[in-house]
Amino acid sequence: MNFGGTLRVNKFACFTLGFILFLIIYWRTGNAGFPMEKTDLINLKSLLKAAVVAAERGGKKVMDGKSHELNVKSKGKTLEGANDPVTDADYASHCSMYYSLKNTFPKLTVVSEEHTKSGTSCEDQPAIDIEQTLPGNSIVEYMNDELVYVKDVSVWIDPLDATKEYTEGLYEYVTTMVCVALKGVPIIGVIHYPFIPKTYWGWYTKKPSTNMPKATHKEENKEHPRVVVSRSHPGKVSELAMSAYGPKTVVSSAAGAGYKVMEVVNGTYDVYLHATAIKKWDLCAGDAIIKTVRGKMTTIKGENIDYSADSDVKVSGGILVTRFDHQYYVDKLQVVLLI
Ligand SMILES: *[C@@H]1O[C@H](CO)[C@@H](O)[C@H](O)[C@H]1NC(C)=O
């Protein structure tokens, strides 16, 4: 009698067969056994390339717009009473950036500062070839693919940052920006200067663009920090900076949120301080870039900003950007704000 032995062999055979089947299914479906539709996923590396192309396409429209009649309109007043202008270049850049992205990734959620100019249509923008190698950005080709759910991604675009300065011919402040947030956290930021022209990008936890400026930490800067504030309403925020950081604080003003973040990145300023409401399309790309170089952007209370597509587009109460010593500058502000 050998029943026990036969049974053991069969059990073993069954188990082996089952295991092989499991391996085949696992291998065929790729993602931990959960079958997934390909279009529900998006490759962050492709999105980075598309973001660079979109920002540069928008920049071309901004450049072109300069030689036409700007057709400056007011979107109303900002909270500080400054005029908030919009030009045909804002609309043209929006069309190019927004529909370049949407026509390349139809399921992508894109939040833009602008909308299509009423009575016009501009959906017909060429899709972006994400297989192309971007000139000056060959480093991207050495980065790994990273697939995420497209539903977790929100893209924020600013088709023309510093419109007011653009209408005044102060082109050095003008940028176009694209930002990729994953579950509300900014991870890829692109800031393009159409008039230089130059493009900087950062992919948080991975790499910045090879042209990203470097800056060295100087402990003594805390004694006499150089603070940059908004050119259109510098008054109150200068007082705030002086009382928080002391009488040796040097306050300068500049335009464009993208521009100011980059001046903190390159160490021209230690702090970018903004004390009133500001919109997330002005912030997101700079937030991702400053994080990539181990700096920080937070509210003036030190909180992270949520860039989910369904969140409020406005950050009230101000922001603080530093490349070094962020907590020090947050803490100093709290002392003043509590009085
Ligand atoms: C960096 O710093 C210099 C000032 O030293 C400035 O002229 C330059 O435009 C800055 N910006 C960037 C993005 O590097």
The ligand as an SDF file (V2000), in Angstrom:
LIG
                    3D

 14 14  0  0  0  0  0  0  0  0999 V2000
   21.2960   84.8880  -10.6070 C   0  0  0  0  0  0  0  0  0  0  0  0
   22.1000   85.9290  -10.0650 O   0  0  0  0  0  0  0  0  0  0  0  0
   22.5000   87.0230  -10.8280 C   0  0  0  0  0  0  0  0  0  0  0  0
   23.0210   88.0890   -9.9370 C   0  0  0  0  0  0  0  0  0  0  0  0
   24.2500   87.7340   -9.4360 O   0  0  0  0  0  0  0  0  0  0  0  0
   21.4240   87.5060  -11.7670 C   0  0  0  0  0  0  0  0  0  0  0  0
   21.8690   88.5440  -12.5680 O   0  0  0  0  0  0  0  0  0  0  0  0
   20.8940   86.3360  -12.5450 C   0  0  0  0  0  0  0  0  0  0  0  0
   20.0240   86.7250  -13.5590 O   0  0  0  0  0  0  0  0  0  0  0  0
   20.2700   85.4170  -11.5700 C   0  0  0  0  0  0  0  0  0  0  0  0
   19.2830   84.5170  -12.0530 N   0  0  0  0  0  0  0  0  0  0  0  0
   19.3680   83.2300  -12.4030 C   0  0  0  0  0  0  0  0  0  0  0  0
   18.1080   82.5510  -12.7800 C   0  0  0  0  0  0  0  0  0  0  0  0
   20.3820   82.6110  -12.4090 O   0  0  0  0  0  0  0  0  0  0  0  0
  1  2  1  0
  1 10  1  0
  2  3  1  0
  3  4  1  0
  3  6  1  0
  4  5  1  0
  6  7  1  0
  6  8  1  0
  8  9  1  0
  8 10  1  0
 10 11  1  0
 11 12  1  0
 12 13  1  0
 12 14  2  0
M  END
$$$$
